[in-house]
């Protein structure tokens, strides 16, 4: 059978029994009906595109009761160990071995999306056409669609089905926190630039689960890889990066205990909140384990402070994790080129070229590898970048 694993629910029998009162059921279904009605006015829906499922396809039976307009999650629910880390087991599927594994995720979130259905379909078709070993996280309802797109490469595919309320990010805080303390105030912070097309807090849960998904993939390692890269499902937008292998080059300059990540602060239009690129970051298992621990410590601390709205962008937390842990990150500074391929025209896609063997050689020959890459700390990198810019001018 195809390599698809179902992650069990973390709820106890007691939680199942007490999960919903009549009032919370009414609230839930009224909200979902309202979402469906409102989203139908936002954009035209192709009838054959399954992206437009209800929110329940991404969130399973949310264990909440409605109290004075806010939500409270039962103690036993979000304190349980993450099923993602404890319940996934290897199957007897004959996986093909690979030096590197690409890890990604897609959860259909109703109308809370940043691209059109046609765009998502195009991005996923290109990404899943590649010959990389892949671990793909998705909701159970969307699994058949992912499997169909990887049908010719199932020996290089592990599809993990789970719900967003089974993630570490969801269980770290009660749901009212994500809506009241993150989503609502973040809409007023223009310099975050992360709220276009977002109508609720669910995307923030997905974004802050990227590090967890990377950790799960490196833990289970069905392809016996030595290197793992998180890649957003929307990273591949050009034919040049389709029907090939994305992770052609495992950076020899990367130490085993450092996460490879790119600082996009220099190219941000608003620089008040420094950020790392979240589209693609990678490392060996030792680095991923270290970074995973630090990232969620930073996330918990931010969530319990005035910085809670900044949980609306994982890019901020990725940057703060590197800032607070000098030596943990091997930081890349993007450089642009209009002649060396499409990924180099847009700084956010620079990492695609970094992992492409031929493009990396061309980048070396044309001076598009920044001399400040791999600094021991963000402070040293900032000083190096400033000096390099001054010398250039």
C-alpha positions in Angstrom: 0.0 0.0 0.0 1.2 3.6 -0.5 3.4 5.1 2.2 0.7 7.1 4.0 0.7 7.2 7.8 -2.2 8.3 9.9 -1.3 10.2 13.1 -3.6 9.3 16.0 -5.5 12.0 17.9 -4.1 13.1 21.3 -7.5 13.3 22.9 -8.3 11.0 25.9 -11.6 9.2 26.2 -12.7 11.7 28.8 -11.9 14.6 26.4 -13.9 12.9 23.7 -16.9 12.7 26.0 -16.7 16.3 27.3 -15.5 18.0 24.1 -18.5 19.8 23.0 -21.5 21.3 24.7 -24.6 22.1 22.6 -23.6 25.8 22.7 -20.1 25.1 21.3 -21.4 22.8 18.6 -23.7 25.6 17.5 -20.9 28.1 17.6 -18.6 25.8 15.6 -21.0 25.0 12.8 -22.3 28.6 12.6 -18.7 29.8 12.2 -18.0 27.2 9.5 -21.2 28.1 7.6 -20.3 31.8 7.8 -16.8 31.0 6.6 -18.2 29.1 3.6 -20.7 31.8 2.7 -18.2 34.6 3.0 -15.5 32.8 1.1 -17.8 32.1 -1.8 -18.0 35.8 -2.4 -14.2 36.3 -2.3 -13.1 34.4 -5.4 -14.3 32.1 -8.1 -14.0 28.4 -7.2 -13.2 25.7 -9.7 -15.5 22.8 -9.0 -12.8 20.3 -9.6 -10.2 21.8 -7.2 -10.4 20.3 -3.7 -8.6 23.1 -1.9 -11.9 24.6 -0.8 -12.8 22.2 2.0 -14.2 23.4 5.3 -11.8 24.3 8.1 -12.7 20.9 9.7 -10.4 19.3 7.1 -7.4 20.9 8.8 -8.6 21.0 12.4 -10.2 17.9 13.9 -13.0 18.3 16.5 -11.4 21.2 18.3 -11.7 20.4 22.0 -13.1 23.7 23.2 -16.0 25.1 25.2 -17.2 28.6 24.6 -16.9 30.9 27.7 -17.8 34.5 27.6 -16.8 34.9 24.0 -13.4 33.2 24.3 -12.1 29.7 24.2 -10.6 27.5 26.8 -8.7 24.3 26.0 -8.7 21.4 28.5 -5.5 20.9 30.4 -5.1 17.3 29.3 -5.5 18.2 25.7 -2.6 20.6 25.1 -0.2 19.1 27.7 -0.2 15.6 26.0 3.0 14.7 24.2 2.8 15.6 20.5 1.4 12.6 18.6 3.6 13.8 15.7 6.7 12.7 17.5 5.4 9.6 19.3 2.9 7.9 17.0 4.5 7.8 13.6 6.2 4.4 12.8 8.0 3.1 9.8 5.9 0.9 7.5 7.1 -2.0 5.4 7.1 0.2 2.3 10.3 -0.2 0.3 11.6 3.3 0.5 14.4 4.4 -1.8 17.5 5.7 0.0 18.5 9.3 -0.6 21.3 11.5 0.6 18.8 14.4 1.3 15.2 14.6 2.3 12.9 17.5 1.4 10.1 18.2 3.9 7.0 20.2 3.2 3.3 20.6 4.2 0.0 21.7 2.8 -3.2 22.1 4.9 -6.4 23.4 3.2 -7.6 26.3 5.2 -10.8 27.4 3.6 -10.7 31.1 2.6 -7.6 31.9 4.7 -5.1 31.6 1.9 -2.5 33.9 0.3 -2.7 32.6 -3.3 -5.5 31.6 -5.7 -6.4 27.9 -6.1 -4.8 27.9 -9.6 -1.6 29.3 -8.2 -1.4 26.6 -5.4 -2.2 23.9 -7.9 0.6 25.1 -10.2 3.2 25.4 -7.3 2.4 22.0 -5.9 2.4 20.3 -9.3 5.9 21.8 -10.0 7.3 20.9 -6.5 5.9 17.3 -6.4 7.2 16.6 -10.0 10.7 16.6 -8.6 12.8 13.5 -7.8 13.8 14.4 -4.3 12.8 12.2 -1.4 9.9 13.9 0.3 8.0 13.9 3.5 4.7 15.7 3.1 2.4 16.7 5.9 -1.2 17.3 5.2 -4.8 16.7 6.5 -6.3 13.3 6.0 -8.9 14.6 3.5 -6.2 16.1 1.2 -4.0 13.0 1.3 -5.4 11.4 -1.9 -4.6 14.6 -3.9 -1.0 14.7 -2.6 -0.6 11.0 -3.4 -1.9 11.5 -6.9 0.7 14.2 -7.5 3.4 11.9 -6.3 2.0 8.7 -7.9 5.1 8.1 -10.1 7.5 8.7 -7.1 5.8 6.9 -4.2 9.1 5.1 -3.3 10.5 8.6 -2.6 7.4 9.8 -0.8 6.1 9.6 2.8 2.8 11.4 3.3 1.9 12.0 6.9 -1.7 12.9 7.7 -2.5 14.9 10.8 -4.6 17.8 12.1 -3.3 21.2 13.1 -4.5 20.8 16.7 -2.1 17.9 17.0 0.9 20.2 16.5 3.2 21.5 19.2 2.4 25.1 18.2 -1.3 24.6 18.7 -1.0 22.9 22.0 1.5 25.4 23.4 -1.2 28.0 23.9 -5.1 27.9 24.2 -6.9 28.7 21.0 -8.2 32.1 22.3 -4.5 33.1 22.5 -4.0 32.5 18.8 -7.0 34.6 17.8 -7.1 37.3 20.5 -3.4 37.8 21.2 -1.8 37.0 17.8 -4.3 37.3 14.9 -6.2 40.4 16.0 -3.3 42.6 17.1 -1.0 41.5 14.2 -3.4 42.9 11.7 -2.5 46.4 13.0 1.3 45.9 12.6 1.9 46.8 8.9 5.7 46.2 9.1 5.1 42.4 9.7 3.7 42.2 6.1 2.2 38.8 6.8 -1.5 39.3 6.8 -2.5 39.6 3.1 -5.3 37.2 2.5 -5.4 35.9 6.1 -8.8 35.9 7.7 -8.0 33.8 10.8 -5.2 32.4 12.9 -4.8 29.0 11.4 -2.0 29.9 8.9 0.1 31.0 11.9 -0.2 27.6 13.4 1.0 26.0 10.1 3.9 28.5 9.8 5.1 28.0 13.3 5.0 24.2 12.8 7.6 24.2 10.1 10.4 23.5 12.6 8.4 20.7 14.2 7.8 19.1 10.8 11.5 19.3 10.0 12.3 17.7 13.3 9.7 14.9 12.8 11.2 14.2 9.3 14.8 14.0 10.6 13.7 11.8 13.5 11.8 9.2 11.4 14.2 9.5 8.4 12.5 6.8 6.2 15.0 7.5 3.3 18.1 7.2 5.6 19.3 10.7 4.7 22.0 12.7 6.2 20.6 16.1 5.3 17.1 17.6 5.6 15.5 20.7 4.1 12.3 22.4 4.9 10.7 23.8 1.7 7.5 25.8 1.4 4.9 24.2 -0.9 5.0 27.5 -2.9 8.8 27.7 -3.4 8.9 26.2 -6.9 7.3 28.6 -9.4 9.4 28.1 -12.5 9.8 25.2 -14.9 13.5 25.3 -14.4 13.0 23.8 -10.9 10.4 21.2 -11.9 11.1 17.6 -13.0 14.6 17.7 -11.6 16.2 17.3 -8.2 16.1 20.4 -5.9 18.6 19.2 -3.3 21.5 18.6 -5.7 24.1 20.1 -3.5 24.6 19.4 0.2 26.7 22.4 1.3 30.1 21.2 2.3 30.7 24.5 4.1 27.9 23.8 6.5 28.9 22.3 9.9 26.8 19.5 11.3 25.7 21.5 14.3 24.4 24.6 12.5 21.2 25.3 10.7 21.5 26.8 7.2 19.1 29.7 7.0 18.9 33.0 5.1 18.6 36.5 6.6 16.1 38.5 4.5 16.2 41.6 6.7 18.4 43.6 4.2 15.7 43.2 1.5 12.6 44.0 3.6 10.7 47.1 2.9 10.0 47.4 6.7 13.1 46.7 8.8 11.7 47.2 12.3 11.3 43.5 12.8 14.3 41.5 11.6 13.4 38.3 9.9 14.8 35.1 8.4 13.5 33.5 5.3 11.1 30.7 6.1 10.7 29.4 2.6 13.7 27.1 2.8 16.1 26.2 5.6 18.1 23.1 6.2 20.6 21.1 8.2 21.9 17.9 9.5 20.0 16.1 12.3 22.3 17.4 15.1 21.6 21.0 14.1 17.9 20.4 13.7 17.6 18.9 17.1 19.4 21.9 18.7 17.4 24.4 16.7 14.0 22.7 17.4 14.6 23.0 21.2 15.7 26.7 21.0 12.9 27.7 18.6 10.0 26.6 20.8 11.7 28.1 23.9 11.8 31.4 22.0 8.2 30.9 20.8 6.9 30.2 24.3 8.8 33.3 25.8 7.5 35.6 23.0 3.9 34.3 23.5 4.0 35.1 27.1 5.2 38.7 26.5 4.2 41.8 24.7 5.7 40.2 21.5 2.8 37.8 21.2 1.6 39.4 18.0 4.9 38.6 16.4 3.9 34.9 16.4 2.0 35.8 13.3 5.2 35.4 11.4 7.6 32.5 11.9 10.3 34.6 10.1 10.6 36.8 13.2 10.9 33.7 15.5 13.5 32.1 13.2 15.6 35.3 13.4 15.3 35.7 17.2 16.3 32.0 17.7 19.5 32.6 15.8 20.0 35.9 17.6 19.7 34.4 21.0 21.9 31.4 20.2 25.1 32.5 18.6 26.8 29.7 16.7 23.5 27.8 16.1 22.9 29.2 12.6 24.9 29.3 9.4 23.4 32.4 8.0 23.2 33.2 4.3 22.9 36.7 2.9 21.0 36.8 -0.4 22.4 38.4 -3.5 20.4 39.3 -6.7 21.1 38.7 -10.4 19.0 39.3 -13.4 21.0 36.9 -15.6 21.7 33.7 -13.5 18.2 32.3 -13.3 14.8 33.2 -12.0 15.5 32.3 -8.3 18.2 35.0 -8.2 15.9 37.7 -9.4 13.9 37.5 -6.2 15.9 37.3 -2.8 13.3 35.1 -1.1 14.0 32.3 -3.6 17.8 32.6 -3.4 18.1 29.3 -1.5 16.7 27.3 -4.5 19.8 28.4 -6.4 22.1 27.6 -3.5 21.1 23.9 -3.6 21.4 23.7 -7.4 24.8 22.4 -8.4 25.2 24.2 -11.7 23.7 27.5 -10.5 25.9 27.5 -7.5 29.0 27.2 -9.7 27.7 30.2 -11.8 27.1 32.1 -8.6 30.7 31.5 -7.5 32.0 32.6 -10.9 29.9 35.8 -10.9 30.5 36.9 -7.3 27.0 36.1 -6.1 28.1 34.3 -2.9 28.1 36.9 -0.2 31.5 37.2 1.7 29.6 37.5 5.0 27.9 34.1 4.8 28.5 31.8 7.8 29.4 34.4 10.4 29.4 33.1 14.0 26.6 35.5 15.1 24.1 37.9 13.7 26.0 40.8 15.3 29.2 39.8 13.4 27.2 39.3 10.2 25.5 42.7 10.5 28.9 44.4 10.9 30.3 42.4 8.0 27.4 43.4 5.7 27.7 47.0 6.6 31.4 47.0 5.9 30.9 45.3 2.6 28.3 47.8 1.6 30.5 50.7 2.5 33.4 49.3 0.6 31.2 48.7 -2.5 30.0 52.3 -2.4 
